[in-house]
Amino acid sequence: MRKNILLFFLTSINLILCFNCSSSQKKMIPSVIKPKVFIIVFNPIIESEQNKRLTEVFNWYEPDSLAEVYRKDLFEVSKGYLDYQILKRTEVDEYPIKLDGFQYTDETFLKCWWERKGFHQPDNVDYHAIFTKFNIIDRVEKGEIDEV
């Protein structure tokens, strides 16, 4: 993953600085980068709300639509250079674990949301736990995905 990010960064710098490059130098720059993306959607089922997903309960934007708009925006602003490929997607019936081990339940999250107070602090998510649960490092090393 670091290699791909570094490659994208260095190639982007080369594109910016390479206005007067020779044709052989330009051939070294990839024409398109296609990162393989794995999307994890934390979107719990709220049993007390007729088994609707959290996004439905609050009428939030649909996660897949947002991901597609983001993918298209990156493609457009990079002039076709960055073409994300959403290859894997999973929707999880839980809340992400916070860095200190705290995890919301439906009841605790809904109470905080409705009252607009009482949200857990610190709010940082435990990315190590997510990477472990979804075997992210192994998937990157096998070349299955580049980004999450």
VEXPADREN-148441 format. One line per 4 residues: number of its first residue (from 1); their letters; for each residue y, z, x of N, C-alpha, C, CB. Coordinates in pm, 1 decimal. Last residue first. Glycine has a CB too. Layout:
BEGIN
NUM> A> Y,Z,X,Y,Z,X,Y,Z,X,Y,Z,X | ...
! end
This chain:
BEGIN
148> VEDI> 87.9,117.0,-816.9,58.3,192.1,-939.5,188.8,212.4,-1013.7,-11.0,329.8,-908.3 | -25.3,-159.3,-611.2,74.7,-65.3,-661.2,28.8,0.1,-790.0,207.8,-135.7,-683.3 | -249.1,-300.4,-542.4,-146.2,-279.0,-439.2,-49.3,-169.5,-481.3,-69.2,-409.6,-411.4 | -606.6,-309.1,-593.4,-468.2,-294.1,-639.9,-376.8,-275.6,-519.4,-454.6,-173.6,-738.5
144> EGKE> -831.7,-381.6,-448.2,-830.3,-401.8,-593.5,-689.5,-398.1,-650.1,-915.5,-296.4,-661.9 | -866.1,-332.1,-181.3,-789.8,-450.0,-217.9,-785.6,-477.6,-367.3,-845.6,-567.6,-148.6 | -979.1,-101.9,-96.4,-1071.5,-209.9,-132.4,-999.1,-338.9,-171.5,-1160.7,-165.3,-246.8 | -748.4,55.7,-71.6,-823.0,17.7,49.4,-921.9,-94.8,22.7,-897.2,138.1,105.4
140> VRDI> -688.2,88.4,-342.8,-595.7,15.8,-254.8,-670.7,-32.7,-131.8,-475.5,105.7,-213.4 | -908.5,236.8,-425.9,-880.7,107.6,-489.5,-785.9,22.6,-405.0,-821.0,129.1,-628.9 | -879.4,467.7,-269.7,-997.3,382.8,-253.1,-973.4,243.8,-311.8,-1119.8,447.7,-319.4 | -636.7,566.6,-379.6,-647.0,531.8,-237.2,-763.8,436.7,-213.9,-663.7,659.0,-151.0
136> INFK> -703.1,615.9,-655.6,-604.1,516.0,-616.4,-621.5,472.4,-470.4,-463.4,571.1,-637.8 | -863.2,758.5,-840.5,-921.3,697.8,-719.9,-831.0,588.3,-661.3,-1059.3,639.1,-752.0 | -761.0,904.2,-1041.8,-780.0,762.0,-1067.3,-825.2,684.8,-942.4,-651.4,702.5,-1120.5 | -749.0,1162.0,-932.0,-818.5,1139.1,-1058.5,-852.2,992.3,-1080.4,-734.5,1189.6,-1173.5
132> TFIA> -588.2,1119.0,-699.2,-727.1,1164.2,-689.0,-804.7,1128.7,-815.8,-732.8,1316.3,-663.9 | -343.5,1041.0,-805.3,-411.7,952.2,-710.6,-558.8,989.1,-697.6,-343.8,957.8,-573.0 | -289.0,1272.3,-956.6,-305.1,1142.7,-1022.5,-382.1,1046.7,-931.8,-167.2,1082.8,-1059.8 | -267.2,1463.4,-753.3,-368.4,1480.2,-858.0,-394.9,1348.2,-929.9,-324.1,1587.4,-958.9
128> HYDV> -48.0,1358.3,-615.1,-177.3,1371.5,-546.2,-290.0,1385.1,-648.8,-176.4,1494.2,-450.0 | 156.6,1389.2,-797.2,104.7,1254.6,-771.4,-28.6,1258.3,-697.5,205.8,1173.8,-691.1 | 248.4,1596.4,-1017.2,157.1,1606.9,-902.7,91.6,1470.6,-879.1,48.4,1717.7,-927.1 | 594.9,1572.3,-1102.1,454.7,1542.7,-1132.0,372.7,1553.6,-1003.7,439.7,1400.9,-1195.2
124> NDPQ> 858.1,1805.7,-1151.3,788.9,1708.4,-1065.5,641.9,1695.3,-1101.8,801.9,1748.4,-919.2 | 999.9,1998.5,-1279.6,946.5,1889.9,-1361.9,865.7,1787.7,-1281.2,1059.8,1819.6,-1432.9 | 959.9,2352.9,-1228.2,1007.7,2220.1,-1188.7,933.2,2111.9,-1264.4,991.6,2199.2,-1037.6 | 1001.5,2369.6,-1576.3,1066.5,2344.8,-1447.5,984.4,2413.5,-1338.8,1215.1,2396.4,-1447.3
120> HFGK> 940.4,2252.9,-1903.3,890.6,2316.1,-1781.0,972.0,2273.3,-1660.0,743.2,2281.9,-1759.4 | 1178.7,2300.9,-2161.6,1096.0,2212.0,-2080.7,1061.0,2278.7,-1948.1,1168.0,2078.0,-2056.2 | 1346.1,2441.7,-2327.6,1220.5,2504.1,-2288.3,1129.6,2415.0,-2205.1,1147.6,2547.6,-2409.1 | 1477.9,2211.0,-2574.6,1490.8,2314.0,-2471.9,1352.2,2366.7,-2436.7,1583.5,2429.7,-2519.8
116> REWW> 1467.0,2069.4,-2811.6,1549.9,2019.3,-2700.5,1578.1,2126.7,-2596.0,1681.6,1965.0,-2753.9 | 1297.1,2118.4,-3015.0,1403.2,2217.1,-2992.6,1501.8,2174.0,-2885.1,1342.7,2350.1,-2954.7 | 1127.3,1897.5,-2993.9,1198.5,1920.5,-3118.6,1315.9,2016.2,-3099.8,1103.4,1974.8,-3223.5 | 1034.7,1932.9,-2726.2,1106.6,1812.0,-2766.8,1188.3,1835.7,-2893.7,1008.2,1696.7,-2788.7
112> CKLF> 907.0,2182.4,-2730.1,1021.0,2158.9,-2640.5,1103.6,2039.1,-2686.5,972.2,2136.7,-2496.5 | 705.6,2124.1,-2922.3,800.9,2234.2,-2943.0,925.9,2213.3,-2856.6,734.6,2371.2,-2909.6 | 564.7,1916.9,-2796.0,635.9,1891.9,-2921.8,740.8,1999.6,-2948.5,536.8,1885.2,-3038.7 | 455.3,2057.3,-2573.3,549.3,1946.7,-2554.0,631.5,1922.0,-2680.3,474.0,1818.8,-2514.3
108> TEDT> 292.1,2249.6,-2695.6,402.4,2292.9,-2608.7,504.0,2181.4,-2588.4,348.5,2339.4,-2473.0 | 112.6,2086.5,-2848.5,197.9,2186.8,-2911.8,316.8,2224.9,-2824.3,116.9,2310.5,-2944.6 | -17.0,1931.8,-2655.9,61.0,1867.2,-2761.6,160.9,1965.9,-2820.7,-31.7,1811.8,-2872.2 | 52.9,2092.3,-2342.6,-38.2,2060.7,-2451.7,46.7,1987.2,-2554.8,-108.0,2191.1,-2512.5
104> YQFG> 144.3,2026.2,-2000.6,177.2,2043.9,-2141.5,53.3,2025.3,-2228.2,287.0,1945.7,-2183.9 | 52.4,2199.8,-1716.3,28.3,2079.6,-1795.5,59.9,2110.5,-1941.2,-118.7,2029.8,-1779.6 | 113.5,2316.9,-1384.0,139.6,2324.7,-1527.4,106.9,2191.6,-1594.2,286.4,2363.5,-1554.0 | 95.3,2281.5,-1111.0,-27.8,2296.5,-1187.5,-9.4,2304.7,-1337.8,-98.2,2416.6,-1142.3
100> DLKI> 327.2,2220.1,-981.8,282.9,2359.8,-972.6,157.2,2387.3,-1056.4,395.4,2452.5,-1017.3 | 362.8,1953.0,-1048.6,335.1,1988.4,-909.4,283.8,2131.1,-893.7,459.7,1970.4,-826.4 | 190.7,1887.2,-1360.8,310.1,1908.5,-1278.8,269.2,1958.7,-1141.1,406.9,2008.7,-1346.6 | -12.7,1634.0,-1491.8,-5.4,1769.2,-1434.2,118.9,1776.9,-1346.5,-135.0,1803.8,-1351.4
96> PYED> 74.6,1438.3,-1778.1,51.1,1451.2,-1633.6,67.7,1596.1,-1588.0,147.3,1360.0,-1555.0 | -113.1,1480.3,-2076.6,16.2,1484.4,-2010.1,-9.9,1497.4,-1860.7,105.2,1602.5,-2063.5 | -346.8,1254.2,-2237.7,-306.0,1382.2,-2176.8,-166.5,1368.0,-2119.0,-406.4,1426.9,-2066.0 | -506.6,1015.3,-2268.0,-479.2,1109.8,-2376.6,-450.1,1247.8,-2317.2,-599.5,1116.7,-2476.5
92> VETR> -396.6,722.5,-2111.2,-456.7,854.0,-2096.1,-411.5,945.8,-2209.4,-420.5,914.7,-1959.5 | -481.1,395.1,-2057.2,-396.8,483.1,-2137.2,-468.2,617.1,-2146.5,-368.1,422.8,-2280.2 | -473.1,164.9,-1790.3,-545.2,268.5,-1863.2,-444.1,354.6,-1936.8,-633.1,354.6,-1767.7 | -511.9,-146.4,-1638.4,-429.5,-60.6,-1722.3,-519.9,41.8,-1788.4,-350.9,-143.2,-1828.4
88> KLIQ> -487.4,-399.4,-1393.5,-559.5,-286.1,-1450.3,-461.7,-200.9,-1529.0,-629.6,-202.4,-1339.6 | -312.0,-607.5,-1335.7,-455.8,-633.0,-1340.2,-535.6,-521.7,-1405.1,-506.9,-655.5,-1202.5 | -29.4,-762.2,-1337.9,-81.1,-639.8,-1398.7,-229.6,-661.9,-1424.6,-3.9,-602.9,-1531.8 | 132.0,-884.4,-1077.2,12.6,-916.6,-1154.4,-44.0,-785.7,-1209.0,-93.8,-993.1,-1066.9
84> YDLY> 463.9,-977.8,-1001.7,367.3,-870.7,-1025.9,253.6,-919.3,-1114.7,436.1,-749.6,-1089.8 | 607.9,-1163.6,-794.2,536.8,-1193.4,-918.6,426.1,-1089.7,-939.7,477.5,-1337.9,-915.7 | 883.1,-1244.2,-624.1,801.0,-1127.7,-654.7,738.7,-1146.6,-792.2,884.8,-996.7,-649.2 | 1010.2,-1495.2,-629.8,945.4,-1449.7,-506.8,848.2,-1334.4,-533.3,1050.9,-1406.5,-404.9
80> GKSV> 1161.6,-1577.3,-841.9,1021.9,-1617.4,-838.8,944.1,-1568.8,-717.7,1013.8,-1763.6,-844.9 | 1405.9,-1452.5,-791.0,1397.6,-1598.7,-797.5,1254.4,-1647.8,-778.1,1488.6,-1661.6,-692.0 | 1425.0,-1190.6,-828.5,1376.6,-1231.0,-696.1,1362.7,-1382.9,-686.4,1241.6,-1163.8,-665.8 | 1498.9,-1178.6,-1092.1,1599.6,-1142.4,-992.3,1556.7,-1177.7,-850.7,1629.6,-994.7,-1000.4
76> EFLD> 1251.1,-1268.7,-1213.9,1377.2,-1341.9,-1228.7,1476.6,-1308.1,-1117.5,1439.5,-1311.4,-1364.4 | 1064.5,-1075.0,-1141.2,1038.9,-1215.5,-1110.3,1170.2,-1294.0,-1111.6,938.4,-1276.2,-1211.2 | 1184.2,-850.7,-1254.5,1166.5,-858.3,-1109.1,1141.9,-1001.8,-1063.9,1050.2,-768.9,-1064.7 | 1167.6,-924.4,-1527.5,1297.9,-901.1,-1464.3,1287.0,-911.9,-1312.1,1353.2,-762.5,-1504.0
72> KRYV> 889.5,-933.0,-1567.0,968.0,-1055.8,-1578.2,1105.0,-1041.9,-1512.4,984.7,-1094.1,-1724.5 | 829.4,-659.8,-1532.8,765.3,-760.7,-1448.3,847.3,-890.1,-1449.0,620.4,-788.1,-1496.6 | 981.6,-548.5,-1742.1,1010.1,-511.5,-1603.4,954.0,-616.9,-1508.0,951.0,-372.2,-1570.7 | 847.4,-661.6,-1960.5,989.6,-689.8,-1940.4,1028.3,-660.2,-1795.8,1076.7,-606.5,-2038.2
68> EALS> 595.1,-541.8,-1921.8,609.2,-688.1,-1915.4,755.0,-728.6,-1894.3,554.9,-753.0,-2044.3 | 653.4,-272.1,-1957.6,597.1,-318.7,-1830.5,615.7,-469.2,-1814.9,447.9,-282.7,-1821.0 | 740.5,-272.4,-2224.9,832.1,-232.5,-2117.3,783.3,-284.1,-1982.5,846.9,-79.4,-2112.9 | 500.1,-343.9,-2350.3,618.2,-431.1,-2361.6,718.4,-399.7,-2251.5,685.1,-415.1,-2500.1
64> DPEY> 343.4,-123.6,-2288.4,305.4,-255.6,-2237.8,421.2,-354.7,-2245.7,185.9,-309.4,-2315.7 | 478.6,95.0,-2422.9,466.4,88.2,-2276.8,430.6,-49.8,-2221.9,363.5,185.5,-2231.9 | 720.1,58.6,-2670.2,579.5,35.4,-2640.9,562.8,14.9,-2489.9,525.4,-87.6,-2720.3 | 970.0,310.9,-2711.2,930.3,174.6,-2679.8,782.5,168.7,-2640.3,1017.9,118.3,-2567.4
60> WNFV> 914.5,562.2,-2964.0,958.5,518.3,-2832.5,911.1,376.0,-2809.2,906.1,612.5,-2721.7 | 867.1,713.0,-3195.7,918.6,576.4,-3205.7,981.0,529.8,-3073.8,1021.9,567.2,-3318.4 | 737.0,946.8,-3173.4,880.4,950.2,-3147.8,945.7,812.0,-3155.1,906.1,1011.0,-3012.6 | 478.1,866.3,-3241.2,536.8,982.8,-3308.0,688.4,980.4,-3293.4,479.1,1114.3,-3250.0
56> ETLR> 428.9,661.6,-3056.0,443.7,629.5,-3198.8,513.4,742.8,-3273.2,306.2,601.7,-3262.5 | 406.1,797.2,-2815.9,509.5,694.4,-2828.9,533.3,655.5,-2974.7,470.9,571.0,-2748.4 | 182.1,958.2,-2871.0,313.6,1019.3,-2852.1,425.9,917.1,-2868.6,322.2,1084.2,-2714.0 | -24.8,816.0,-3128.4,11.0,834.3,-2987.8,153.5,889.9,-2980.4,-1.1,699.6,-2908.3
52> KNQE> -155.5,990.3,-3411.4,-68.6,888.2,-3352.0,-49.1,919.5,-3204.4,69.0,881.3,-3425.6 | -305.5,1162.0,-3572.9,-367.4,1096.4,-3457.2,-286.1,979.8,-3401.5,-503.8,1047.3,-3494.8 | -127.3,1285.8,-3749.8,-219.7,1181.7,-3798.7,-278.3,1096.3,-3686.0,-147.8,1091.4,-3897.8 | -17.1,1487.5,-3584.8,67.8,1379.8,-3638.8,-18.3,1259.5,-3676.9,176.5,1337.9,-3535.4
48> SEII> -200.2,1649.4,-3467.8,-122.4,1707.2,-3577.7,-28.3,1605.7,-3642.6,-42.1,1825.9,-3527.2 | -291.4,1491.3,-3255.8,-377.0,1511.8,-3373.1,-298.9,1564.1,-3492.9,-489.2,1608.2,-3339.6 | -164.5,1266.3,-3065.0,-115.1,1388.6,-3127.5,-190.7,1407.3,-3258.7,40.7,1382.7,-3151.2 | -272.1,1140.7,-2763.8,-292.5,1133.7,-2908.2,-251.7,1269.1,-2965.9,-442.5,1097.8,-2944.7
44> PNFV> -48.5,1072.2,-2486.5,-148.2,1150.8,-2559.5,-153.2,1121.6,-2709.5,-121.2,1296.2,-2539.2 | -4.6,882.3,-2253.5,39.4,865.9,-2391.6,-59.6,939.2,-2481.9,50.2,714.1,-2430.4 | 48.5,762.3,-1958.3,22.7,894.8,-2014.3,82.2,895.0,-2154.5,84.2,1010.5,-1924.2 | -79.2,484.4,-1824.1,11.5,524.6,-1931.6,-33.5,661.6,-1982.0,13.4,418.7,-2048.4
40> IIFV> -88.6,317.7,-1531.8,-143.9,437.5,-1595.0,-40.6,484.1,-1696.9,-177.2,551.2,-1488.6 | -155.4,3.3,-1402.4,-65.1,82.4,-1486.2,-143.1,198.3,-1547.5,0.0,-5.6,-1597.5 | -173.7,-155.4,-1105.6,-254.6,-71.7,-1194.1,-157.4,16.5,-1271.0,-361.2,14.4,-1113.8 | -114.5,-477.8,-970.6,-62.6,-352.8,-1025.6,-164.9,-287.2,-1117.7,68.2,-377.8,-1101.3
36> KPKI> -85.4,-665.7,-688.1,-179.8,-631.5,-795.4,-147.4,-490.4,-842.5,-329.9,-642.1,-746.9 | 187.4,-874.4,-597.4,121.5,-743.6,-592.2,32.0,-721.2,-713.9,225.8,-632.1,-583.0 | 247.0,-1151.9,-471.6,185.4,-1119.7,-601.1,112.8,-985.2,-592.7,86.6,-1232.0,-644.5 | 508.6,-1335.0,-340.2,427.4,-1213.9,-322.3,377.0,-1175.1,-460.2,509.9,-1095.6,-254.7
32> VSPI> 559.9,-1664.8,-228.3,550.1,-1572.5,-340.9,465.5,-1452.6,-298.6,488.9,-1642.9,-466.3 | 583.4,-1779.3,20.4,665.9,-1832.9,-87.3,667.5,-1738.8,-208.2,615.1,-1971.3,-128.8 | 615.5,-1595.7,326.5,537.9,-1632.8,207.2,629.9,-1680.7,96.0,453.4,-1513.8,158.0 | 735.2,-1733.5,620.5,772.6,-1646.3,509.3,692.1,-1687.8,386.4,926.7,-1653.4,480.7
28> MKKQ> 668.0,-1932.7,790.6,606.1,-1802.4,813.7,634.9,-1705.0,699.7,655.0,-1743.9,945.5 | 829.6,-2143.1,728.1,690.6,-2152.2,686.1,617.7,-2019.5,703.5,619.4,-2261.0,764.2 | 1065.2,-2078.4,858.8,1060.4,-2061.1,714.2,918.5,-2066.2,662.0,1144.0,-2166.7,645.9 | 1000.0,-2157.0,1118.5,1022.8,-2015.7,1090.6,1013.0,-1988.6,940.3,1160.3,-1971.6,1144.4
24> SSSC> 987.1,-2431.2,1082.9,865.2,-2360.2,1123.6,879.6,-2210.1,1099.7,833.6,-2387.6,1272.2 | 1251.2,-2492.6,1019.1,1149.3,-2512.1,916.1,1019.6,-2440.6,954.1,1123.0,-2662.2,894.3 | 1469.5,-2230.1,1141.7,1404.1,-2360.5,1153.1,1298.2,-2371.4,1044.2,1340.7,-2380.2,1294.8 | 1734.0,-2061.5,967.8,1602.6,-2065.2,1031.8,1552.0,-2208.3,1041.7,1502.1,-1978.7,954.3
20> NFCL> 1974.3,-1994.1,854.8,1974.6,-2098.7,956.9,1841.0,-2107.1,1030.9,2087.1,-2073.9,1056.4 | 1912.9,-1789.5,678.0,1978.0,-1909.0,626.3,1971.4,-2024.9,725.1,2122.2,-1878.8,592.1 | 1779.5,-1541.3,700.2,1719.5,-1663.4,752.8,1784.3,-1790.1,696.8,1571.6,-1664.6,722.7 | 1842.4,-1297.2,592.8,1900.5,-1330.7,722.2,1863.7,-1469.1,772.1,1858.8,-1230.2,822.9
16> ILNI> 1697.6,-1294.2,351.6,1841.7,-1271.8,349.6,1906.5,-1322.7,477.5,1872.3,-1123.5,330.6 | 1438.5,-1331.4,440.5,1498.1,-1427.4,347.1,1650.2,-1416.1,345.5,1442.6,-1405.9,206.0 | 1406.4,-1102.4,599.5,1401.9,-1235.4,660.8,1465.1,-1339.3,569.0,1256.9,-1274.8,693.4 | 1414.4,-907.4,399.9,1518.5,-909.0,503.3,1523.1,-1046.9,569.7,1492.7,-797.8,609.8
12> STLF> 1178.3,-977.5,269.1,1305.7,-983.7,197.2,1422.1,-988.8,295.0,1320.8,-863.1,103.0 | 994.9,-922.5,470.2,1009.7,-1059.8,423.7,1141.0,-1076.6,349.2,892.0,-1099.6,334.0 | 1024.5,-644.4,487.1,1054.5,-729.3,602.6,1075.8,-874.1,561.5,942.2,-720.8,705.1 | 945.9,-569.4,223.6,1076.4,-533.1,277.5,1115.5,-626.6,391.5,1076.0,-387.5,325.8
8> FLLI> 683.7,-671.4,206.3,784.6,-714.1,110.3,924.5,-687.9,165.4,765.3,-641.9,-24.4 | 566.6,-528.0,419.6,569.4,-674.3,421.4,676.8,-726.4,327.4,432.1,-731.8,382.6 | 595.1,-266.8,322.4,661.7,-305.4,446.2,673.4,-457.3,454.7,585.4,-250.3,568.4 | 430.0,-285.6,98.9,571.0,-250.7,81.2,649.4,-293.7,203.8,588.3,-98.8,56.1
4> NKRM> 187.0,-344.9,225.9,246.2,-439.8,131.3,393.9,-412.6,109.7,173.1,-434.3,-1.8 | 148.8,-113.6,382.1,154.4,-244.0,446.2,221.6,-345.7,354.3,13.3,-291.2,484.7 | 126.8,83.3,190.8,241.9,86.3,280.9,261.1,-48.9,347.1,224.9,195.3,387.3 | -117.8,0.0,83.4,0.0,0.0,0.0,124.4,0.0,88.1,-0.4,120.9,-95.0
! end
